[in-house]
Amino acid sequence: MKGISLFSGAGIGETFLEDCGIEISAANEIIPRRAQLYKSIYPDSNMICGDITDELIFNELMSATNYKTEFLIASPPCQGMSIAGKNRCNKTMSKDERNYLFTYVVKAIQILNPAYVLIENVPALLKLSIYYKNKLMTVDDILESEFGNKYLIEYKILDASDYGVPQTRNRAMIKMHLKEKQWIWPQKISQKITVKDAIGDLPSLEAGESSNIKWHFARNHDKRHILWMKNTPTGKSAFSNEKYYPQKSDGTKIKGYESSYRRIKWDEPSPTITIRNDAISSQRNVHPGRLLNDGTYSDARVLTPFELMILNSLPRDWKIPDGTPEILIRQCIGESLPPLMLKKIVEEIG
């Protein structure tokens, strides 16, 4: 089955699509370094790097499929819909130009008439309203008005950890298929995969250390951050420490949230991996650690690239160029759809 990918990033979510019989023949990404990584991972796919709102780029993308494809996947940028750290109302979101990239997904469906369509984004996607044909409409209103007579359209918010991914990650899924076709939702697994299940076998590393496992190396961190985290138990935040808490140079306690400077837990799926997974001070990024004989905890660092790959359900032998920048890997994983989750969804195509 031939497919097309819009807003592809580095194509991390597409890792297992070929195993499901889907070949992405054309893809689009606006950021050159991500488009180049996509090309490295999928050399047989025609990656069109550029702004999809540019008519020349859009037409080049459509023609790259010979104006024919059976499967379309789209992950329009979610920054305009993100509610992390603040509440955004529909009126505000309707004015954010990034949210109108969704209309190019609609345009592509109209031109290509794929048998199957999957649009995914943050959960706020299902509450988004934008102006379409001079009317303020929700995403489902737009899709129903344009395609309801031809496609069966279903909407759900799925948690990646329910489908074998050792990470809690909620994504809005819009699944469309021609009414004469079949495509059901996947079944949830009976027991979730924990952090310990996924990466508990990997060797401990302290900040700045490396291992003989490719991509399993630890970032350097500020000595104060290391001290605070060495004294922070598994699953806890350094803000809860009686002595070694985040503080300024004069000893004044830094104001912050319990979600930062926080170790993740061994016995649960990982929290959602964010784009700032390189920073100890960001949300729930620190290795769980192991209690040492002196009462401190090991692995006072953020997760390694290899640990992030595994927690995002990438294969341990994931093949990317050796020279790929660490920060690019981290950013792409932080914005990606976990590939095992996508595989479980696509496997149900009838």
N, C-alpha and C positions, 0 to 999 in steps of 0.2 A: 504494500500500500504506500503510495507516494504522499508525502506530507509537506507542510510549510510551517515555519516557526516565525512568529512576530514578537519583537522585543525580546530577543533570544538570550541576552547576556552572554555568558560563556557556554550556554547549553548544558549546564550541569543537570538540570531536571530531565534532560533527554537521554541520559546515559544508557538506559535499558530499552529505549524505543525499538531499536533494531531487533532485540530479542523478542519483541512483540509483533514483528513483521511490518514495522513502519520505518520507511526511509525518508528522512527529511531532505528533500532535494533543494530547497531554497530557504534561506533564513535572513533575518534582518536585525542589526544591532547598531546603535548610533555611536557608541564609545569605541574608538579604534582598538585600544588594548584588549578589550573584551571580545571584539569581533575577531582579532588576530588569534586569541586563545581558542575561540570557537573553531576557526579554520584549522588550527593545529590538532584539535580533538576530532573534528569531522572533516577530513580533507576532501571527501567526495561530495560534500554539500556546497551549494553555491551561496556563500555568505555575501550579502549586499550590505556594506557598511555605509551608513548615512541616516539622515533624518527622514523618517517615513512620511512626514508632512510635506516634504519636497516632492512635487509631482514627478520629477524625473526619477527619483529614488523609488517611489511607490510603483511607478510603471515598470521600472527595471525589475523589481521584485516580482510583480505579477507575471511578467514575460519570462522570468526564470523558471516558472512552473509550466510554461506553455499554456498558461491560463486554464490549467486543469490540475486539480489535486483532490484527494479523497479525505485527507485529515488536516485540520488546521488547529494549531495550538498558539495561544497568545497570552502573554503576561505583561500587559501594559503597565508602565511605571506606577508605583503605588504611593510615591511621596506625597502627592496631592490629596490622597485619601487617608494617609496615616494619622492615627489618633494617639500615637505614643507621646506621652507627656503633655497633651493638651486635648481639649474637646473641640471638634470642628463641626459646625452645623452645615446643613445642606446648602444654605445660601452661600456660605463661604466656599464650600467645595465646588459649587456650580460656577464660581468665578475663576477657579484655578485652571490655567490653560493645560496643565499636564493631564487633567482628567478627561479632556476632549480627545486625547489620543485613542480613547476607546472607540470613537467614531470611525477610525481607520480600520479597526477590526471589523466593524459592521460593513464598511465599504469592501473590504477584502472578501468577506463571505458572499456579498452580493455578486461580485465578479467571478469568484471561483466555484461557488456552489459545492463546497465539500460535503461528503456524506456525514462526516463527524467533525464536531467542533468542541474544543475545550478552552474556556477562558478562565484564568485563575488570577487571584489577587488577594489582598488583605480582606478580612471580613467586611470592612466598611464599603467594599464594592457593592454589596447588595443593598446598601442604603443610599448610594450615590444618586444624586439628581443633577442633570445637566440640561442645558438648552439644546434642543434638537428639533429642527424644523420650526423654529420660533416658539417652541413650547418647552416648559420645564418638565422633564420626564425622568423617571427612574430608569436604571439599566434594564430591568426586566420589562418595563413598558416599551422601551425602544426595541428590544429583541422580539417581543411578542407582536408588536405592530409591523415589524419588517419581515419576520420569519415564522410567525405563529401558524400560518396556514400550511407551511411546508415541513417544519421541523417540530419534533417534540423537544421542549426546552425545560430543563430541570435545574434547580438551584439548591446548593447545600454548603454548609460550613463543615469541613472535615479537619480532624486532628491527625497529623502525620503519625503520631504514636499509636493510633488505632490500627495502623496498617504495616506494622513491623519496623518502623523507623524509631531508633532510640533517641528521639527528640520530640518534645511537645511543640507543635507548630500548627496553628489554625490558619486555614486558607479557605477563601470563598471559591467554590467551584461552580461554574456554569457549564453544564453538559448539554450539547445539542446533537441531535441526529435526525436524519431524514425519517419520516414517519413509517416508511416501509422497512427500515433497518431496526436493529436491536442493540441496546447498550444499557446494561443495568449498573447499579452502584456496587462496588466491592463490599464484601463482608468484613467486619472488624475481626481482628485476631482476639483470641481468648485471653492471652497473657502478654502484657507489654514488655518490650525489651528495655532493660535498664542500662544505665551508664556502666555499671560493673560488668554486665553481660557483654557490652560492646567494646570497652577499652580497658577492662580490669587486668588484662594480661600484659599490657604494655609496660615497659620499664619506667620507673620514676625518673624524673628529670627536674633539676633545679634551674632557676633562671640562668640563661646563657649556656646551658649544657646541651650536648648533642648525643645522639645514639647512632647505632649502625643501621637503623631503619630509616628508609628514605622518607623525608618530610617530617620525621619525628624529632624535632629539635625545639628547644625552648627559647622564647624571647628574653632579652635582657630587660630588667625592670629597675626602677629606682630602689635604692637600698632601704629606704623607709617603707615603701610598699611591700617589699619582701619581708621585712621585720613584722609588719602588721599582719600579713597573711600567714606567716609561719606560726603565729599565735592565734590563728582563727580556726576553729574546728570545722570538720566536714558539714556542709549545709548551712553554715552560719556566716554572718557578715562581720567584718572587722569593727563595724560601728557598735557591736554588742560587747566587744572586749572591754574589760575593766581597766586595762593599762595600755595595751598596744592598739589603740584605736586611731583612725585617720586624724591627723593633727597638723597644724601649721608649724613653722619653724620655732615659734615661741611657745609651743605646747598647747595652744588653744585648739579645742576640738573642731574639726571641720563639720559644717552642716551638710547633711546628705541623707539619702534614703537607704533603707536596709537591703534594697536590691543591688546596691553597688558594693564594691570591695567584698564580694560574696562568693564563697565556694559553692559549687553545685553538689548535689547528693549522689551517692553511689547507687542507692536502691530505687531510683525512679528514672524515667527517661530524662534526658537533658532538657533544661529550659530552652526556649527558642534561641537559636543562634542569631545574633544581630550582626550588622555590618561593622560595629566597633568591637568585635571579638578579640582585638589585639590589646585592649586596655583593661587593666585590673580594675580601674575605677568605673568601668561601664557595667552593664547589667549582667550579673550572674555568669561571669566568664572564667572564674578561677577553678582550676582542677580540684576535685574533692579532697585530695591529700590523704595521707595515712599517718596515724598517730605514731610518733617516734618515742624512743626510750626517755628522752629528756623532757617529754611533755609537749613538744611542739609538733607541727604537722609538716609533712613533706610536700613537695611540688607546689611551692609558693609562687605560682605563675599562672598565666592564662593557658588555655588549651593549645597544644601544638597543631600545626596544619594537618598532620596525620590524624590526630584525635578528632578534629573538626570534620574531616572527610568521612570518618567512620560514623560519627554521630549524625551525619547528614545522609547516611545510607549509601555512600559511594563505595565501590569495591576497593579492597586493600591494594590491589594492583592497578588502580586508576592511572591511566597513562596520560600524563601531561608533560610538556617539555621540561627538561631539567632546570633550565634557566628562568622558569616562570617566577616572577616576583612574589614573595611571600604575601605581601599586603594585597596583591591582586587576587590570590587564592582566597584569602580571608574575606575580602569584600564580595566576591562572586558567590561564595558559600553562604554568606550572611543574607544575600538577597534571593537565593535560589529556592525553587521548589524541590524538596527532597526526591531524588530519582526513584526510590522504591515506592513511594506514595503514587507517583505518576504511573509507574509500571502496574501497580495493582488496579488503578482506574482503567487504564487502557486495555489490560488483559480481558476485561469484561465486554469488549466490543464483540458483538455477535457475528 
